[in-house]
Amino acid sequence: MLSRPTRVLSVIAPMTQLNTPYPSTAYLTGFLRSRGVDAVQEDLALALALELLSPSGLVAIRERIAELPASGRTPPVEAFDEHFDRYAQTIGPTVAFLQGRDATLAHRICSRAFLPEG
């Protein structure tokens, strides 16, 4: 009988801190790999944030806003809806910058004319 190699998926639970992920799964995954185990990790909070902060995620948020009665919309929700096109145009490049994939955007962000504010 052939035995299958051990495979492990380590999952970071959603909504820990995005900017300081809990390192336990990274340490555990590295240890398991050093022992020959096929190990990978997944950060569900990061996956959720990347889904929400994407062009399709913003469209989904806007669709939900459209379902709200006008009386149920807060000023920040109204501002998001009003400036939606600008958010949709800048979300992809901004996430790429934050992930370290496009450092050229730093100057434009610092100019305070690139990203929507408010």
PyMOL commands that set and color helices and strands:
alter all, ss='L'
color gray80, all
select helices_A, chain A and resi 24-34+44-52+55-67+70-72+75-82+84-98+103-110
alter helices_A, ss='H'
color red, helices_A
select strands_A, chain A and resi 7-12+38-43
alter strands_A, ss='S'
color yellow, strands_A
deselect
rebuild
show_as cartoon
